[in-house]
Amino acid sequence: MATKKYSSYAQIERELEILKIEKEISYQKLVFGIQKTKDSFTPKNLVSGFLGSFKTGFQGSYGTIINLAIPFIIKWVTNKKRGC
């Protein structure tokens, strides 16, 4: 990394402000990534992801019924777990 030469304090202040904003953007990206990961590990998402892989294997009228029932079953299980 080359050493930068500044001719005024204003240039230094501007560079520091840019670095501060870049740091904040990186931090917000990290927080968003962590939140997205936490959301993907909720019981509802885990079960729907697991059952989603089986949805494509069901075909015909039974498959249609099962594909319609799975979201209701997931909602019932999550509500039961919460005590609703």
N, C-alpha and C positions, 0 to 999 in steps of 0.2 A: 504494500500500500504506500503510495507516494505521499510525502509530506506536503500539506497544503500551506500556501503562504497567503496571508490575509493582509490587506492594506488598511483596514479600518475595523473598529469594534462592531460596527453595524453588520459587516460581513460575518463576523464570528457569531453574533447574536442570531442572524438569519440561519446560519448553518446549525446552530444549537436548537433552534425552533423546529427546523426540518427533522432533525434527529429525534426530537421529543415526539413529534407527530408520528414518525415511522415506528417508534417504540410503542406508542399507544395503539396503532393499527395492528401491530404484531401481537400485542397483548389481547386485544379484542378477538382476533382470529383464534388465538389459543383458547380463550374462554368459550367461544362459540363451538370450537371443536370438542371441547370437554363436555359441554352441555348436550351436543348432538350425540356423543357417545353414551352419555348417561341415559338419554331418552331411548336409545336403541336397546338398552338392557332392561327396560321395564317388562314385567311379566306379560303384558298384553302384546307387546311387539315380539317378544321371544316366541310366544305360542303362535301368533299369527304367522311369523316367519317360518316356524317349524311346520305348521299345517299348510302354509301356502305352497310348500314344495309338493305336498300330496294332492293339492287341488287339481293340478294339471293331469294327474293320473286318473281322476274320476271322469268318466264319460257316460253319456246317456241320461236317462231320467233320474237314476239314483245319484249320479254325479251332480246334477243340477240341484237336487234337494239337499245334498250334503254341502255344496258350495253356498247355498242360501242359509243353511243352519249354522255353519261354523262361526260367523260373526256374532250371532245371538248366543251361542254357547260360550264364546270368549267373554262377551259382556256379562253373562250370568255368573261365570266363574269369578271374574274380577269384582263384581258387586258383592258376591257371597263372601269373598275374602275380606272385603272392607267392612262387612257386617251390615250392609244396606238391605 
